[in-house]
Amino acid sequence: MSIAAQTDSKLPYYEIPEHSETYTAGTVVGRAIDGLGFRFYWATEGLSATDLDFKLNTEMRSPLELMTHIHGLSAILRDAALKVPHVNETLKRPLTYNELRAQTLNNLKTASDILKEANDLKPFDMIFKSPKGERSVPFWNAINGPIEDSVWHCGQIVTIRRMSGNPINPNINHFSGTVRE
């Protein structure tokens, strides 16, 4: 039985939004984030408590730990899009499965929507703020960093959930970003 208590229809990325009619730096990176959102949505949809804690060995991350990591990466993308410094958040309490999922999907949607409007990504450098000061990293690193790292981890979640006996919905079409009914 799934522990999802939230209606998934209210979350973004059940399907990938319509593509833009034009190719710009912003629409291309926005589409990449939409693809990530779609993959995250379906990689994490309907996970059980058993799935969330499943590990093949003690050295690997569980799906819940991977979701937490992807959540942090999505916050970096959101903050870059909002042009605000990213502060690594120390949570007062661990987020629940539903909270992690919703916040991650909404962070990705926010970043995608903002970036799709941009012709130039230079103003969206990632700024990391810590007690030691601020460090700016070019948006180029967001592509091979948070975006691609998150895609990698979505694949890990899919593999782990298959091994725990709960494979993803077979009606997902990653090529078109749709779900066959």
Order of alpha helices (4+ residues) and beta strands (2+ residues): alpha-alpha-alpha-beta-alpha-beta-beta-alpha-beta-beta
